[in-house]
Amino acid sequence: MILTTLKTPATLLGYLLLLAAAFNCNAESSQPAGNTESAGIQSLVGEGVHPGLHWGKFPDYQAPLKQLYEGNGYQPLWTQNGKGTAQAKAMIASLETAHTRGLNNEDYDAAVLGKWLNELEVDKDPAAAPQKSASFDVALSLMSMRYASNMYVGRINPRHVNFGLDIEPKKLDLPAMVKQLAASSNPDEIIAGLEPKLHLYKLLKNALRSLDGRSLSATSPAINLPAKFSPGDQHPDVLKLRQLLLEEKDNNHSEVYDDQLAERVKDFQRQNALAADGVIGKATQAQLNISPAGKLKQIQLSMERLRWLPDRLDGRYIIVNIPSFELFGFDANDAKPALTMNVIVGEAIDGRNTPVFHSDMTYMNFRPYWNVPYKIAAKEYLPKLLNNPGYLERNNMELVSNLAPGSAVYQPSLDNIEMLASGEVKLRQKPGPKNALGLVKFAFPNNNNVYLHSTPTPSLFKKSRRDFSHGCIRVERPSDLAEYVLKEQSEWSREKIDEAMNGDKTRTVTLKTPIPVYIFYATALAEENGEVRYFQDIYGHDQILQDLLARGFPYPP
């Protein structure tokens, strides 16, 4: 029978109601079978629980399912005369490929639906047939809704994990979508059209193929080397390291960590945003020991988050990926980034994490003031200034009545400095080479008070792990970014940009066309050659998302 999985009293009740309807159809032989089928569909949709599905509760899809079937007179969409349609078979085939798109086939009961479809073909019990087809029809409509929605906007609302990304404008008209799928000879083509168009997503999807066919449940032998294992050191697990990293399978059985292997370790470290020194420390060893299943999970989580971005970005846009400490600038319709550079992000401690959000860059400042946020001024600078008021002058800082241009400047007396604690006066740093924002600031208004800027300490870009800021993002090549941002404003040549950065006054430039900026979080990125880079989950966001997804349907709104 189709209804085989009973999990709760509510689902049992729904099952009994369906059985009662099936028996009633024998007693009311004059009632058309279609009416019994419609009654079964209506009952299931009204219950909000499908007793035959792994994730049978569907409060989040009950309203669109009701709208779908009400608009169709509660007639089936996927069956005719009690048998599955060709479209039903094609839709189930599409569900069976969910894993190739970073989702899980089991979440959409593809195997169960395929079994039910076959049962409908051979079932010879005319009394039970209407209820079976009704059950199948609602199940396939529900799974089609989930699949389409999950493909297009993801399974978890980013707001639920405190990400400032808005998927509401993207949400689908699910009843219309299911009608379209049920009428199409190629529903998988429609589903494919719902996938993100971003090139970063396409590369990750291609990377899944490199894991396809592997035994993802199997784990490689763990590499357990001493802390700070350096070239020239010796250990039995060096043999495991050779097996993992060296492409040529020579017969070298040496347990010595030699130069050839060290070079390959350096390559691995560079690929994974680690210090490329050949020394195998805790972070390098952790990355080496990521299993195929762990790598798959990182790819899936990164693809999930890419679904939270707009489905199409036609103009120029910027993505800053926090775990890889990188900025990508894309031109309209270009697959490869026009600009790539290293960045420094917020420190991985409470209160300093760079938030994940979207805003539009609207202007930039050459030779900016740094308006010190109140929390930083009170917590970090106030003790320094009270201990040594001369710190202000040495660091080109001043106390002001407010942060507007031309505001009154206060004398650096102890009384005035103490007013920083209450916020009665503000602290700012004047433009110049020592300014914490460097020589240029790129602004995209947001509630997080986060922006891109240059820095007077470029030596930090030599570090592999670059989470050093209070939350703002420092860019490695500010002149290149300024040139990219001002590309459409021909009056701003590279020479003029450098002149403004090294001039003697503050200048604000409004962008003719705002540029979307996405501060993003992906611990896996794929390259054009198919190579995948995996990064540390420095803020713990992967674990949070993984835990939410493990709960199953219905996911938090």
C-alpha positions in Angstrom: 0.0 0.0 0.0 1.0 3.6 -0.5 0.4 4.8 3.0 3.0 2.9 5.0 4.8 5.3 7.3 2.7 6.3 10.4 4.6 8.5 12.8 2.1 10.4 15.0 -1.5 10.3 16.3 -2.3 13.1 13.9 -1.0 11.2 10.9 -2.8 8.0 12.1 -6.0 10.0 12.2 -5.4 11.3 8.7 -4.8 7.7 7.5 -8.0 6.5 9.2 -10.0 9.3 7.5 -8.6 8.2 4.1 -9.6 4.6 4.8 -13.1 5.6 5.9 -13.5 7.5 2.6 -12.3 4.5 0.7 -14.9 2.3 2.4 -17.6 4.9 1.8 -17.0 4.8 -1.9 -18.1 1.1 -1.9 -21.4 2.1 -0.1 -22.0 5.0 -2.4 -21.5 3.2 -5.7 -23.5 5.9 -7.5 -20.9 8.5 -6.6 -18.4 9.1 -9.4 -14.8 8.0 -8.6 -13.5 11.4 -9.4 -15.5 12.9 -6.5 -13.9 10.3 -4.1 -10.5 11.3 -5.4 -11.3 15.0 -4.9 -12.5 14.3 -1.4 -9.3 12.5 -0.6 -7.2 15.4 -1.9 -9.3 17.9 0.0 -9.0 15.9 3.2 -5.2 15.5 3.0 -4.7 19.2 2.3 -7.0 20.2 5.1 -5.1 17.9 7.6 -1.8 19.5 6.9 -0.1 16.2 7.4 0.7 13.5 4.8 1.0 10.1 6.7 3.0 8.4 3.9 6.0 10.9 3.7 9.2 11.0 5.7 8.6 14.7 6.4 4.8 14.6 6.4 3.9 17.8 8.2 3.5 20.7 5.9 2.1 23.8 7.8 4.4 26.0 5.8 2.9 24.7 2.5 -0.7 24.1 3.5 -1.9 27.5 2.3 -0.3 27.3 -1.2 -1.5 23.7 -1.6 -5.0 24.7 -0.7 -4.8 27.5 -3.2 -3.5 25.1 -5.9 -6.2 22.5 -5.5 -9.1 24.9 -4.9 -8.2 26.6 -8.2 -8.3 23.2 -9.8 -11.6 22.1 -8.3 -9.6 19.6 -6.2 -9.0 17.5 -9.3 -5.7 15.7 -9.5 -2.7 17.2 -11.3 -0.4 14.3 -11.6 -2.8 11.4 -12.3 -5.3 10.4 -15.0 -7.8 7.6 -14.4 -5.9 6.6 -11.3 -2.5 6.3 -13.1 0.5 8.6 -13.0 1.0 10.9 -15.9 4.2 11.2 -17.9 4.8 14.5 -16.2 4.6 12.8 -12.8 7.3 10.3 -13.9 9.5 13.1 -15.2 9.0 15.2 -12.0 10.0 12.3 -9.8 13.1 11.8 -12.1 14.0 15.4 -11.4 13.6 14.9 -7.6 16.0 12.0 -7.9 18.7 14.4 -9.1 18.4 16.8 -6.1 21.8 15.7 -4.8 23.4 17.0 -8.0 22.1 20.5 -7.0 23.4 20.5 -3.5 20.2 19.2 -1.9 19.2 15.7 -0.5 17.0 13.3 -2.5 15.7 11.9 0.8 14.1 15.2 1.7 11.8 15.0 -1.3 10.9 11.3 -0.9 11.9 10.6 -4.5 12.3 6.8 -3.9 8.9 6.6 -2.1 7.2 8.5 -4.9 8.7 6.3 -7.5 7.5 3.2 -5.7 4.0 4.7 -5.4 3.9 5.6 -9.1 4.7 1.9 -9.9 2.0 0.7 -7.5 -0.6 2.9 -9.3 0.3 1.2 -12.6 -0.3 -2.3 -11.3 -3.0 -1.7 -8.7 -6.2 -3.6 -9.6 -8.3 -2.6 -6.6 -10.9 -0.1 -8.0 -12.3 0.7 -4.6 -8.9 1.9 -3.2 -7.6 3.4 -6.4 -9.1 6.9 -5.9 -7.6 7.3 -2.5 -4.3 6.0 -3.6 -4.1 8.4 -6.5 -5.3 11.3 -4.3 -2.5 10.5 -1.8 0.1 10.3 -4.5 -1.1 13.5 -6.1 -0.9 15.6 -3.0 2.5 14.1 -2.1 4.0 14.9 -5.5 2.5 18.5 -5.4 4.0 19.0 -1.9 7.4 17.7 -2.9 7.4 19.8 -6.1 6.6 22.9 -4.1 9.4 22.2 -1.6 11.9 21.3 -4.3 11.2 24.4 -6.4 11.2 26.7 -3.3 14.3 25.2 -1.8 16.1 25.4 -5.2 15.2 29.0 -5.7 15.4 30.7 -2.2 17.0 27.9 -0.1 15.7 25.9 2.8 16.5 28.3 5.7 15.5 31.9 5.7 18.8 33.8 6.2 17.0 36.2 8.7 16.7 33.2 11.0 20.5 32.9 11.2 20.9 36.7 11.6 22.1 37.3 8.1 21.0 40.6 6.6 19.9 39.1 3.3 16.3 39.4 2.1 14.7 36.5 0.2 11.1 37.9 0.3 11.3 39.6 -3.1 12.5 36.2 -4.6 9.7 34.0 -3.3 7.8 32.0 -5.9 4.2 31.8 -6.7 4.1 28.2 -5.7 0.6 27.2 -6.9 1.4 28.6 -10.4 4.8 26.9 -10.3 3.4 23.5 -9.6 0.7 23.9 -12.3 3.5 24.7 -14.7 5.5 21.7 -13.7 2.5 19.4 -13.9 1.8 20.5 -17.4 5.4 20.4 -18.7 6.9 17.6 -20.7 10.2 18.5 -19.2 9.7 19.8 -15.6 13.4 19.3 -14.8 14.2 22.1 -17.3 11.9 24.4 -15.3 13.7 23.4 -12.1 17.1 24.0 -13.6 15.9 27.5 -14.5 15.4 28.2 -10.8 19.0 27.5 -9.8 21.2 30.6 -9.1 22.8 32.1 -12.2 25.9 33.2 -10.3 29.1 31.7 -11.6 30.2 30.9 -8.1 27.2 28.5 -7.8 27.9 26.9 -11.2 31.5 26.2 -10.2 30.4 24.6 -6.9 27.7 22.5 -8.7 30.4 21.2 -11.1 32.6 20.4 -8.1 30.0 18.0 -6.7 30.8 15.8 -9.6 34.3 15.3 -8.3 32.7 13.8 -5.2 30.1 11.8 -7.1 30.6 8.1 -7.0 32.8 8.1 -3.9 31.8 6.3 -0.8 31.0 9.4 1.2 30.4 7.4 4.3 34.0 6.2 4.2 36.7 8.2 6.0 40.3 8.4 5.1 42.8 7.3 7.8 43.3 10.3 10.1 46.6 12.0 9.9 48.0 12.5 13.5 51.2 14.4 13.3 53.0 16.1 16.2 52.2 19.8 16.6 54.2 22.1 14.3 55.5 19.3 12.1 58.2 20.7 9.9 60.2 19.6 6.8 62.9 17.2 7.8 60.8 15.7 10.7 59.9 12.0 10.7 56.7 10.2 11.6 54.8 7.1 10.4 51.8 9.2 9.3 54.0 10.9 6.6 53.0 7.9 4.5 49.3 8.8 4.8 50.3 12.4 3.9 52.0 11.2 0.7 49.0 9.1 -0.2 46.7 12.1 0.2 48.7 14.8 -1.5 51.1 13.4 -4.0 49.5 12.7 -7.4 52.2 10.5 -8.6 52.0 7.2 -6.8 55.7 6.4 -6.5 57.1 3.8 -4.2 58.6 6.2 -1.7 57.9 4.6 1.7 60.0 7.1 3.6 58.6 8.5 6.8 60.7 11.6 6.5 58.8 14.8 5.7 60.9 15.8 2.6 61.1 18.9 0.5 58.9 17.5 -2.3 56.1 16.7 0.1 56.6 20.1 1.8 56.0 21.9 -1.5 52.7 20.1 -2.0 51.7 21.0 1.6 52.5 24.6 0.8 50.2 24.4 -2.2 47.5 22.9 -0.1 47.9 25.6 2.5 47.6 28.4 -0.1 44.4 26.8 -1.5 42.9 26.7 1.9 43.7 30.2 3.2 46.4 28.9 5.5 49.9 30.1 6.1 51.9 28.6 3.2 55.0 27.8 5.2 55.0 24.0 4.9 54.7 23.6 8.7 51.8 21.4 9.6 50.1 22.9 12.6 46.7 22.4 14.1 44.8 24.3 11.4 46.6 22.6 8.5 46.1 19.2 10.0 42.4 19.8 10.6 42.0 20.8 6.9 43.9 17.7 5.8 41.6 15.5 7.8 38.3 16.8 6.3 36.6 13.6 5.0 34.8 13.4 1.6 31.5 13.7 3.4 32.7 16.8 5.2 33.8 18.4 2.0 30.4 17.6 0.5 28.7 19.2 3.4 30.8 22.4 3.0 29.9 22.6 -0.7 26.2 22.0 0.1 26.1 24.7 2.8 27.9 27.2 0.4 25.4 26.5 -2.3 22.5 26.9 0.1 23.7 30.4 1.0 24.2 31.3 -2.7 20.4 30.7 -3.1 19.8 33.6 -0.7 21.3 36.0 -3.2 19.3 37.5 -6.1 18.7 35.0 -8.9 20.2 37.3 -11.4 22.7 40.2 -11.1 22.8 42.0 -14.4 25.0 44.9 -13.5 28.3 45.1 -11.7 28.4 43.8 -8.1 30.9 43.0 -5.4 31.1 39.9 -3.2 33.3 39.8 -0.1 33.7 36.2 1.2 34.6 36.3 4.8 36.1 32.8 5.4 38.5 33.1 2.4 39.3 36.7 3.2 38.7 37.7 -0.4 36.8 40.4 -2.5 35.5 39.7 -5.9 34.3 42.4 -8.3 32.1 41.2 -11.2 31.2 43.1 -14.4 27.8 42.8 -16.0 27.2 39.3 -17.5 30.8 38.2 -16.9 31.4 34.8 -15.4 34.9 35.4 -14.1 35.6 38.2 -11.6 37.0 41.3 -13.1 38.8 42.0 -9.8 40.0 39.8 -7.0 41.9 40.9 -3.9 42.6 39.9 -0.3 40.8 41.6 2.5 40.9 41.8 6.3 37.6 41.1 8.2 36.3 41.3 11.7 38.0 39.4 14.4 36.3 36.0 15.4 35.2 37.2 18.8 31.8 38.3 20.0 31.0 41.9 18.9 33.7 42.0 16.2 32.4 39.5 13.6 31.8 41.1 10.2 28.1 40.7 9.6 26.6 39.0 6.5 24.4 41.4 4.7 23.7 43.3 1.4 23.7 47.0 0.7 24.4 49.2 -2.3 27.6 51.2 -2.5 26.6 54.8 -3.2 29.6 56.9 -2.6 33.3 56.9 -1.6 35.5 59.2 0.4 39.1 60.1 -0.5 41.2 61.2 2.5 38.4 60.2 4.9 37.9 61.1 8.5 37.5 58.1 10.8 34.5 58.7 13.0 35.3 56.4 15.9 32.2 54.4 17.0 31.0 55.1 20.5 31.8 51.6 21.8 35.3 51.7 20.5 35.9 55.3 21.7 34.6 54.5 25.3 36.1 51.1 25.7 39.4 51.2 23.9 40.4 54.9 23.6 39.1 56.5 26.7 41.5 54.7 29.1 44.4 55.6 26.8 43.4 59.3 26.6 42.8 59.6 30.4 46.3 58.1 31.0 47.9 60.3 28.4 46.0 63.2 26.7 49.0 63.7 24.4 47.9 60.5 22.6 45.3 62.6 20.7 47.8 64.8 19.0 50.3 62.1 18.3 47.7 60.0 16.5 46.1 62.9 14.6 42.8 62.6 16.6 40.4 65.2 18.0 37.4 65.7 20.2 34.4 67.2 18.4 30.8 68.2 19.3 29.4 66.0 16.5 30.7 64.2 13.5 29.5 66.7 10.9 32.1 68.6 8.8 33.1 71.8 10.4 31.9 70.8 13.9 33.4 72.5 16.9 36.7 71.0 18.2 37.2 70.6 22.0 40.5 71.1 23.8 42.1 67.8 24.9 41.5 68.5 28.6 40.7 65.7 31.1 37.2 67.1 31.6 36.5 67.0 27.9 38.0 63.6 27.5 35.8 62.2 30.3 32.8 63.4 28.3 33.6 60.6 25.8 32.1 58.1 28.3 28.7 59.7 28.1 28.8 60.4 24.4 28.6 64.2 25.0 31.7 64.6 22.7 32.8 62.4 19.8 36.2 61.1 18.8 37.5 61.2 15.3 40.8 60.8 13.5 41.8 63.4 10.9 42.7 62.4 7.3 46.2 61.3 6.6 48.5 58.3 6.2 48.0 57.3 9.8 44.2 57.3 9.6 42.7 53.9 10.5 40.7 54.0 7.2 43.8 54.7 5.1 43.3 57.0 2.1 39.9 55.9 0.8 36.6 54.6 2.1 33.9 52.8 0.1 30.5 53.4 1.7 27.3 51.3 1.3 24.9 52.6 4.0 23.8 50.0 6.5 22.8 49.6 10.1 26.0 47.7 10.9 28.2 50.7 10.3 30.4 48.5 8.1 32.3 49.6 5.0 35.3 48.9 2.9 38.5 50.9 3.3 42.2 51.0 2.9 44.6 50.7 5.8 47.9 52.2 7.1 49.1 48.7 8.1 49.3 46.7 4.8 51.7 44.2 6.4 48.8 42.4 7.8 47.8 41.2 4.4 50.8 38.9 4.5 49.0 36.8 7.1 47.0 33.8 5.9 44.2 34.2 8.4 43.1 37.8 8.3 40.4 38.5 10.9 41.9 41.5 12.7 39.3 44.3 12.4 36.4 45.5 14.6 34.0 44.5 11.8 34.8 46.7 8.8 36.7 45.3 5.8 40.1 46.5 4.8 41.1 46.0 1.2 44.6 45.1 0.0 44.6 47.2 -3.3 42.4 50.3 -2.7 43.5 52.0 -5.9 42.4 49.0 -8.0 39.1 48.9 -6.2 38.6 52.6 -6.7 39.3 52.2 -10.4 36.8 49.4 -10.6 34.1 51.3 -8.7 34.6 54.5 -10.8 34.9 52.6 -14.1 31.7 54.2 -15.5 32.8 57.7 -14.5 35.4 58.5 -17.1 36.5 61.7 -15.5 38.2 59.5 -12.8 41.3 58.2 -14.4 43.8 56.1 -12.4 46.1 59.1 -12.2 43.3 61.3 -10.8 42.4 58.5 -8.3 45.9 58.3 -7.0 46.1 62.1 -6.9 42.9 62.3 -4.7 44.2 59.6 -2.4 47.4 61.4 -1.8 46.0 64.9 -1.9 45.5 67.4 1.0 41.7 67.4 1.3 38.7 65.2 1.8 36.6 64.5 -1.3 33.3 62.7 -1.6 32.4 61.1 -4.9 28.9 59.9 -5.5 28.5 56.9 -7.8 26.4 57.5 -10.8 25.2 53.9 -10.6 25.1 52.2 -7.1 27.0 48.9 -6.9 25.4 46.0 -4.9 27.8 44.7 -2.2 27.2 41.3 -0.7 29.2 40.5 2.5 29.0 36.7 2.2 30.0 33.5 4.0 31.1 30.4 2.1 33.6 27.9 3.4 34.0 26.2 0.0 34.7 27.9 -3.3 35.5 26.1 -6.6 37.9 27.2 -9.3 37.6 27.1 -13.1 39.8 24.0 -13.2 37.5 22.1 -10.8 39.8 22.5 -7.8 37.8 23.2 -4.6 39.2 25.4 -1.8 37.9 24.7 1.7 38.2 27.3 4.5 37.9 27.4 8.2 34.5 28.1 9.7 35.9 31.0 11.6 32.6 32.4 12.9 30.8 29.0 13.4 28.1 29.8 10.8 28.4 26.4 9.1 27.7 24.5 12.3 24.6 26.7 13.0 23.2 26.2 9.5 24.0 22.4 9.5 22.2 22.0 12.8 19.1 23.8 11.5 19.0 21.7 8.3 19.4 18.5 10.4 16.0 19.3 12.0 14.2 18.7 8.7 10.9 20.0 7.5 9.2 22.3 8.3 12.2 24.5 8.6 12.1 27.7 10.7 10.5 30.6 8.7 
